[in-house]
Amino acid sequence: MLPGVGVFGTGSTARVLVPLLKAEGFEVHALWGRSEEEACCLAKELGIPFHTSQSDDVLLHQDVDLVCIYIPPSMTRQIAVKALGIGKNVVCEKAATAVDSFKMVTAARYYPQLLSIMGNTLRFLPAFVAMRQLLVEGYVGELQVCDVRVYGPSLLDQSYGWTCEELMGGGGLHTVGSAIIDLLSYLTGARAQRVHGLLRTFVQQNSLIRGIRRVTSDDFCFFQMLMGGTGSGGVCCTVTLNFNMPGSFVHEVMVVGSTGRLVARGTELYGQRNGSKGEELLLGDSGWVGPEVKEMPLPHLRGLSSMVKALRQSFQAHEERRSWARGPVAMAPTFEDGLYVQTVVEAVKRSSCSGEWECVEIMSQEPDPNHNLCEALQRNKN
Amino acid sequence: MLPGVGVFGTGSTARVLVPLLKAEGFEVHALWGRSEEEACCLAKELGIPFHTSQSDDVLLHQDVDLVCIYIPPSMTRQIAVKALGIGKNVVCEKAATAVDSFKMVTAARYYPQLLSIMGNTLRFLPAFVAMRQLLVEGYVGELQVCDVRVYGPSLLDQSYGWTCEELMGGGGLHTVGSAIIDLLSYLTGARAQRVHGLLRTFVQQNSLIRGIRRVTSDDFCFFQMLMGGTGSGGVCCTVTLNFNMPGSFVHEVMVVGSTGRLVARGTELYGQRNGSKGEELLLGDSGWVGPEVKEMPLPHLRGLSSMVKALRQSFQAHEERRSWARGPVAMAPTFEDGLYVQTVVEAVKRSSCSGEWECVEIMSQEPDPNHNLCEALQRNKN
């Protein structure tokens, strides 16, 4: 039996997610928005019976068994941890910091019977599922290089907000790069051990963000990851993100190995084995019939759709509303994966400041908050 | 009046160059090859009346006024410097080291009346000539990012030789990267101040190179350049070279600015201004009618062809065989440009070892040879 759903957020992802959930048979009972007005407006539009700006009203709602959290990163940890504490299953977007991610991991470990997955969606995209399968089957031979490019228009909101602020989790690296970092660890079966990167904010002001306000989040980022783990000691990943390209959207993930290569362009998968004359189309795009969203690139949209399908399969296997089967969502990123991704993001940011390769060291215990305070003071001083 | 030409080299470039020279009306009088046999064979094939394996026989040949040097990098400096000393005009490929490049600069400065240009050919490609013009005219607004990708099959020769040896000037960075480094300084009007890079040799042995022999030259290279100079303080260049991709050839140079972007794919130029719906074709490829060469990518082939045309224009302006006009070859890279490129190549290699950003410092005086010896000994010890 499918669980009742409560959705946090009124942004473009939440707006797409609700119809996708409904299409799979989920009932969305409650919507939370930062303001009463935003919540009311979107609830009406999407036909959700209850809306609020009080998070507890959704978390404690008796018909809500699954909470989907698509809100600004800085607010995610609080809601996610609380939801688990109340006994709700959680799908959520990334948090703003590694410390927040670590707190989410702690909560998820404490409630292993509850579903807790990152709403990071590229893993579910059929092209990447197929790419991973082909990598395992040895299509490219020994994996050498992953090369990712995402180009698109500005990620900034119309008005000044968290998307403009690096410390609030804005910027291409945090928003899009984190999905790529997760994807690459999924595809390679390995994790970054050392990273190097460079971030830039080319557009610091625009017609809407001006005066004393400045954008601090990156609109250009490239980084390299040297992957570790069994059999992948030598894999180099290079990622280029450029969000100063209005009117275009390029999403290309290429993996090159000793005997061939695979490349996902948008939602399609191509491959070429060494010695063959040209590329072969391995997985076409059968055409998207769901909602079109200007702000959301097709790979993310399709991935989200596939994830909702997996959620349906996971829950419908059981009679009880809150029970779920691990199988269909086994490939989803866990909160542990979320912590890894956040750790890489922060290492890339450190590297951009230091100019050096930075090690990716996953937090194993929560840092002393006083130590954090000292660091924050230190940072302000500089 | 066109000068008589002597060609050094029997490789794929020399093989293409001779017909291109002849097509423009140059007479090729002499060919040098490393062995008598190689020289004889190619001279017969291309209809060159004189061949030799003694460099002086070409340099002192009375009908030779222009010397084209397309030989392994480690031999280039010696021939180029000697040719200038004998009073011949010189077009040549890159040398193996910055010290060699510096010696060539010294010779070129000593004989300013002689033509001395690097046979680096991408600057002459019509797509890049047009790209530079559009950059100057402000098509992309304020330049932010240059992003270059070159993918192709292995650069190794069939048999073991200099192409396998990093210290002999082999590898993707030295062979192809140097043409890109030169091109980017031409396009941006600026020079790299700091670079960061990563080199890999994924294929260290193959069916032809095995046993105790190993390839030391890179087949994968990723580097970034932060450009300096007036008005380009913030330009980031990223370059990805991958020569583990048999059966494909990708040559893409993209420049992104505040109001638009330009991208050269192969020999064609596309552009898109922010706000416009799609890319426009700015310069198509009218179809290549010259010789097809498997080892030589079309952009290099076309660039070489355009350079030969420019050489013809430069020389035919004058009555005297050895005189030339600066105008038509003004855009060609000088030996000073060659030194800059070599300096960047070496800085990228240093960065790949150190893991740090390396400064690009152009040599201003020849280093003490004893100091070099010490370094070489030091290197051997490690």
Interface residues (C-beta under 8 A of the other chain):
Chain A: Q144 V145 D147 R149 H196 L198 R200 F202 V203 F220 F222 Q224 G234 C236 T238 T240 N242 N244 M245 P246 G247 S248 V256 S258 R261 Q272 N274 G275 S276 K277 G278 E279 G355 E356 W357
Chain B: Q144 V145 D147 R149 H196 L198 R200 F202 V203 F220 F222 Q224 G234 C236 T238 T240 N242 N244 M245 P246 G247 S248 V256 S258 R261 Q272 N274 G275 S276 K277 G278 E279 G355 E356 W357
